[in-house]
Structure formats: structure tokens, C-alpha cells
Amino acid sequence: MRKFDYTFLKDLNVPTSFLGLTNKIYELRSVEEEKKRMYPDMFTSLQKIAVVQSVKGSNAIEGIITTDKRIEEIVNQSSAPLNHSEREIAGYRDALNMIHEGYEDLSLSEETALGLHTVLLSQTGLEDGGKYKVEDNAIYERFADGSMQIRWNPVSAKETPAAMKQLFYAYSAARNDVGIDQLLLIPCFILDFLCIHPFSDGNGRMSRLLSLLLLYKNRFDISKYISFEEQINLMKGEYYEALKRSSYGWHENSNDYIPFMENFLLSLYLCYKELDKRFLTLGSKKVNKRERVENALMNAFIPISKKEICRLFPDISVTTVETVISSLLKEGRIKKIGTTRDARYIKT
């Protein structure tokens, strides 16, 4: 059976660029904490947008999609889910809220993981929620010609309960070890969770929920305000490539965690950078309303909707936002993504 031991992190030799990335994240976390104390209302506005983007992004990675309008209605609970995909989306919403509202009281344990999984699948009608898989599963890769092959053989169903216990034991030991950087420990734990693939359904979404829980408990709460899941979705190709590279030799205890760790931390870093951009846009007192809207559109690293811009700037009229969008489209500085009803905009 796979052995789980994170003591290697004490003596891990990482590239200089990798070390620089972790240092920048710690620096940006300090800046974020200071800004939160000074401008709580701005962070409240950002949080409302991030919840919608997180629910959308995490489900989209798994091919679970619906319109932006329906996502908002489901997240805001102004409409009940209408089909299986929307029930899965509602389940992620509830599990995400469980973490946002109660992470301080949630420990990383089997009980917590099984409880989150129960909530995740609670609206689907499936009976697998909160239970480890009872049959072996495999991850397949599909090629352009339609053929398929097995990309990964996870831990067997028979060995999964024991593997999960050992995983949580190993994390608990490492969490209490002052010689281990918790920012490096988190992606290692998530990689091992994904390689075990303990559930028959929902493993990817569970990995992101557990990522948020661990980040929040270690005071990296940027994903409350800028969606970590949406950033992974935007870099989905790089994410899966890093996961693939770091899983080589996993069953033989010879895998290299570095590719997945670096991808994980890069996604986190980009969230902090996006916060910087949005905060400058929100907090600027030296530019007029039209310029503030233009800055929001030109600085967003993910497509942003008219409604999201209006939420960022409650003092700016819808007419002004529409005028700026129309002007930038005519100038070719932004492009429109999606239908008129669900349109989002991004810099060209």
C-alpha cells in the first residue's frame, strides 16, 4: 500500500522561482489582511461575486454546466434546481457555504470529508453521498479519434478506507510539525487525495472543497473574494498536465510532487494578483465613473459580466456601465463571450 509521509517537505529542494512564488503569496496575504480591515464593504461585494464564480467554475471543470443566469438563481436560492446538473450545482453551493461559514470549527478529518461529500451529493438522489466507493474505479483519457485508454488506476475500493485513514493521519502529523511549510503541505495532501480517488462520484469537486478548507484554516482566505476554482478552470489544461506529471510513480512511492505544487500555488498567486487589480479599481478615488468601469473591464483576468460590474460599483448606473461596454466593444479593446443574455467581457 502507498505510504503517506510528508516529512520530506522539511528538506525539499525547490527551484528558486518556486521559492519566490511562495514568498510572494505570503506577502500578498499580509496586504490582503490589511485591506480587509480598512475596506470591509469592498470585500463584501467581492465575496458575493466570488461565490457564484466558484460554484460555476468548480462544476464546469467536471462538465456540469448551465447558464450564468441559472447559476446565480441557484446560488442565491431564488429558484430550485430543475435537472440533475442543477442539483449537482446546488449541492456544491451548500458544501461551499458549509466551509465559508464554519471552516474555523471544521477539522480536516474523515468525518469532515464524508460530511462534505454527503452535502455535495445530497440533492442528486444518489445514495453514494458520504460513502467511500464500493467498486474499483479508473480515470480514462479520450483521444481525438474517439479511442480511450486508462490514464490512472486509483487505489482499489478494498484498500480505500485504510488509505484514507493513513492520509489523514499523515496530514495531522505534518500539520503539527513546525518544520513543515503548510503552504507546501496543502497541495501534497490534495494530490494524494486525488490519486486515491476515494468516491464513486465527486472526487474533483471534493478536492477543491478540501483545498479551500485547508487554505482558510491556514489564513489563506483569498478564495472568498476571488474564485480559486475559476482560476483552475481557466488553466484546466495546465492543471491536468501537472496532476499527470505528479502522479507518475505514486503507487511505488516515487512520485514528484513539485509539478502539482507549483500549479496549485500559481493558481493561488494569480487570485491574489486579481484581487490587487479589482481592489485598485474599487478603491480608486482619483478617476471618474466611466474610467472605473473601463479599468474593471481591462484589468479582469477572467470574463466579467455587466451585472458583476454593477455589483462592484453600486454608485454607478447601469446606463453608464452599458455605455462603457459598448464603447470598448466598438474600439475592439474587449470582446464579448456568450449570448446577449449571459454575456461576459474580457480584454482582447
C-alpha positions in Angstrom: 0.0 0.0 0.0 1.0 3.6 -0.6 2.9 5.2 2.3 1.9 8.7 3.4 4.7 10.7 4.9 5.2 14.4 4.4 8.4 14.8 6.4 10.3 15.1 3.0 9.0 18.7 3.0 11.5 19.6 5.7 14.4 19.1 3.3 12.8 19.7 0.0 15.0 21.4 -2.6 12.7 23.7 -4.7 13.6 25.9 -7.6 14.4 29.5 -6.9 11.4 30.6 -8.9 9.2 28.3 -6.8 10.5 29.7 -3.6 9.9 33.2 -4.9 6.3 32.3 -5.6 5.6 31.1 -2.1 7.3 34.3 -0.7 5.1 36.5 -2.8 2.0 34.7 -1.7 2.9 35.3 2.0 3.5 38.9 1.2 0.2 39.3 -0.7 -1.7 37.6 2.1 -0.4 40.3 4.6 -1.5 43.0 2.2 -5.0 41.4 1.8 -5.5 41.2 5.6 -4.7 44.9 6.0 -7.0 45.9 3.2 -9.8 43.8 4.7 -9.5 45.7 8.0 -9.6 49.1 6.1 -12.3 48.4 3.5 -14.7 45.6 4.7 -17.5 46.8 2.4 -15.4 46.3 -0.7 -14.6 42.7 0.3 -18.3 42.0 1.0 -19.0 43.0 -2.7 -16.2 40.8 -4.0 -17.4 37.8 -1.9 -20.8 37.8 -3.5 -19.3 37.6 -6.9 -16.7 35.0 -6.0 -19.3 32.6 -4.6 -21.1 32.5 -7.9 -17.9 32.1 -9.9 -16.6 29.3 -7.5 -19.8 27.3 -7.9 -19.7 27.8 -11.7 -16.0 27.1 -12.1 -15.7 24.0 -10.0 -18.7 22.3 -11.7 -17.6 23.5 -15.1 -14.3 21.6 -14.7 -16.3 18.4 -14.5 -18.6 19.3 -17.4 -21.5 20.3 -15.2 -22.9 23.5 -16.7 -25.9 25.7 -17.0 -26.4 29.3 -17.9 -24.9 32.1 -15.8 -28.5 33.3 -15.0 -29.4 29.9 -13.6 -26.1 29.7 -11.7 -26.9 33.0 -9.9 -30.5 31.9 -9.2 -29.3 28.6 -7.7 -26.6 30.2 -5.6 -29.0 32.9 -4.4 -31.6 30.2 -3.8 -34.2 32.2 -5.7 -35.0 29.2 -7.8 -35.0 25.5 -7.2 -32.8 23.3 -9.4 -34.6 22.0 -12.5 -32.5 19.0 -13.5 -29.7 16.7 -12.4 -26.9 19.1 -13.4 -28.5 21.9 -11.4 -29.0 19.6 -8.4 -25.2 18.9 -8.5 -24.6 22.6 -8.7 -26.9 23.2 -5.7 -25.0 20.6 -3.8 -21.7 22.3 -4.4 -23.3 25.6 -3.3 -24.3 24.0 0.0 -20.9 22.4 0.6 -19.1 25.6 -0.2 -21.3 27.6 2.2 -20.6 25.0 4.9 -16.9 25.8 4.5 -17.3 29.5 4.2 -19.5 29.7 7.3 -17.9 27.1 9.5 -14.3 26.4 8.5 -13.0 27.5 11.9 -14.9 24.7 13.6 -14.2 22.1 10.9 -11.2 19.9 11.4 -9.6 18.1 8.5 -10.7 14.5 9.2 -12.5 11.6 7.7 -15.7 12.8 9.4 -15.5 16.2 7.8 -14.7 14.8 4.4 -17.5 12.3 4.5 -19.9 15.1 5.7 -18.9 17.4 2.9 -19.4 14.6 0.4 -22.8 13.9 1.8 -23.8 17.6 1.3 -22.3 17.7 -2.1 -24.5 14.8 -3.4 -27.5 15.5 -1.1 -29.7 16.8 -3.9 -28.9 14.4 -6.6 -30.9 11.4 -5.4 -27.8 9.3 -5.4 -27.1 7.0 -2.4 -23.3 7.4 -2.6 -23.0 10.5 -0.5 -20.7 10.2 2.5 -19.6 6.7 1.5 -16.3 5.5 0.0 -16.5 3.7 -3.3 -17.5 0.0 -3.2 -16.2 -0.8 -6.7 -12.8 -0.1 -8.2 -12.8 3.0 -10.5 -10.4 4.2 -13.2 -9.7 7.5 -14.9 -9.9 7.4 -18.7 -8.4 9.6 -21.3 -10.2 10.1 -24.6 -8.3 10.9 -27.8 -9.3 12.9 -30.9 -10.2 9.7 -32.9 -12.7 8.7 -30.1 -10.5 5.9 -28.7 -9.9 5.7 -24.9 -7.3 4.4 -22.6 -6.9 4.3 -18.8 -4.9 7.2 -17.6 -4.9 6.4 -13.9 -5.8 3.4 -11.7 -6.7 4.7 -8.3 -6.5 2.8 -5.0 -8.8 -0.2 -5.0 -12.1 0.0 -3.3 -11.0 -2.6 -0.8 -7.9 -0.6 0.2 -9.5 2.9 0.1 -10.8 3.1 3.8 -7.3 2.2 5.1 -5.6 4.6 2.6 -7.8 7.5 3.7 -7.1 6.9 7.4 -3.4 6.9 6.7 -3.7 10.0 4.6 -5.5 12.0 7.4 -3.0 10.6 10.0 -0.1 11.8 7.8 -1.6 15.2 7.3 -2.3 15.6 11.0 1.3 14.8 11.9 2.7 17.2 9.3 0.3 20.0 10.3 1.7 19.9 13.8 5.4 19.8 12.6 6.8 23.4 12.8 9.5 22.4 10.3 7.0 22.0 7.5 5.6 24.9 5.5 1.8 24.5 5.5 1.5 26.2 2.1 3.6 23.4 0.6 1.8 20.7 2.6 -1.7 21.5 1.3 -1.2 20.7 -2.4 0.7 17.5 -1.4 -2.4 16.3 0.6 -4.7 17.2 -2.3 -2.6 15.3 -4.8 -2.7 12.2 -2.6 -6.5 12.6 -2.2 -6.9 12.7 -6.0 -4.7 9.7 -6.5 -6.7 7.7 -4.0 -9.9 8.8 -5.7 -12.0 7.6 -2.8 -15.5 8.2 -4.0 -17.6 6.9 -6.9 -18.5 10.5 -7.8 -17.5 14.0 -6.9 -13.7 13.5 -6.3 -12.6 16.5 -8.3 -15.1 18.8 -6.6 -14.3 17.4 -3.2 -10.6 18.1 -3.9 -11.4 21.8 -4.4 -13.6 22.0 -1.4 -10.9 20.4 0.8 -8.3 22.8 -0.8 -10.5 25.8 0.3 -10.9 24.3 3.8 -7.2 23.9 4.3 -6.3 27.3 2.8 -8.9 29.0 5.0 -7.7 27.2 8.1 -4.1 28.4 7.4 -5.3 32.0 6.9 -5.2 32.0 3.0 -8.8 33.1 2.5 -8.3 34.8 -0.9 -10.8 32.4 -2.5 -13.6 34.0 -0.5 -13.1 37.1 -2.7 -11.5 35.8 -5.9 -12.6 32.3 -7.1 -9.8 29.8 -6.8 -12.0 27.2 -8.6 -12.5 29.6 -11.6 -8.8 30.1 -11.8 -8.2 26.3 -12.0 -10.9 26.1 -14.7 -9.2 28.8 -16.7 -5.9 26.8 -16.6 -7.5 23.4 -16.8 -5.1 22.1 -19.3 -2.1 23.0 -17.2 -3.8 21.7 -14.1 -4.4 18.2 -15.6 -0.9 18.1 -17.0 0.6 18.9 -13.6 -1.6 16.3 -11.9 -0.5 13.7 -14.5 3.2 14.5 -14.0 3.0 14.4 -10.2 1.1 11.1 -10.2 3.8 9.1 -12.1 5.2 6.5 -9.7 2.7 7.4 -7.0 1.8 3.7 -6.2 5.5 3.0 -5.9 6.1 6.0 -3.5 8.5 7.6 -6.1 6.3 10.4 -7.5 7.4 14.1 -7.7 5.0 16.5 -6.0 6.7 19.6 -7.5 4.6 20.0 -10.7 1.3 19.8 -8.9 2.5 22.0 -6.0 3.7 24.7 -8.4 0.5 24.7 -10.4 -1.6 24.9 -7.2 0.5 27.8 -5.8 0.5 29.6 -9.2 -3.3 29.5 -9.2 -3.4 30.9 -5.7 -0.9 33.6 -6.6 -3.0 34.7 -9.6 -6.0 35.0 -7.3 -4.1 37.5 -5.1 -3.0 39.4 -8.2 -6.5 39.6 -9.4 -7.6 40.9 -6.0 -5.0 43.7 -6.4 -6.4 44.6 -9.8 -10.0 44.7 -8.6 -9.2 46.5 -5.4 -7.4 49.2 -7.2 -10.5 49.6 -9.4 -12.9 49.6 -6.5 -10.8 51.8 -4.3 -9.7 54.5 -6.7 -10.9 57.9 -5.7 -9.0 59.8 -8.5 -10.8 58.5 -11.6 -14.4 59.2 -12.7 -17.1 56.6 -13.0 -16.5 55.8 -16.7 -12.8 55.2 -16.0 -13.6 52.9 -13.1 -15.8 50.7 -15.3 -13.2 50.7 -18.0 -10.5 49.7 -15.5 -12.6 46.8 -14.3 -13.1 45.5 -17.8 -9.5 46.0 -18.9 -7.9 44.5 -15.7 -10.1 41.5 -15.2 -8.2 38.2 -15.9 -11.5 36.3 -16.2 -14.5 37.3 -18.2 -16.8 39.6 -16.2 -20.5 40.3 -16.8 -22.4 43.6 -16.7 -24.2 42.5 -13.6 -20.9 41.8 -11.8 -19.6 45.3 -12.7 -22.7 46.8 -11.3 -22.2 44.9 -8.1 -18.7 46.2 -7.9 -19.8 49.7 -8.3 -23.2 50.2 -6.7 -22.8 54.0 -7.1 -22.6 53.7 -11.0 -25.7 53.4 -13.1 -26.4 50.5 -15.4 -26.6 53.0 -18.3 -23.1 54.2 -17.6 -21.8 50.6 -17.5 -23.6 49.7 -20.8 -22.2 52.8 -22.4 -18.6 52.0 -21.5 -19.0 48.3 -22.6 -20.5 49.5 -26.0 -17.6 51.9 -26.5 -14.9 49.4 -25.7 -16.5 46.8 -28.0 -16.6 49.3 -30.9 -12.9 50.1 -30.3 -12.0 46.4 -30.3 -10.5 46.6 -26.8 -12.7 44.0 -25.3 -14.6 41.0 -26.7 -18.0 39.6 -25.9 -18.3 35.9 -24.7 -21.7 34.2 -24.7 -25.2 35.3 -25.7 -26.6 38.7 -25.0 -28.5 37.3 -22.0 -25.4 35.7 -20.4 -22.7 37.9 -22.0 -19.4 38.4 -20.3 -16.5 40.5 -21.4 -12.7 40.2 -21.5 -9.8 42.3 -22.8 -8.8 41.3 -26.4 
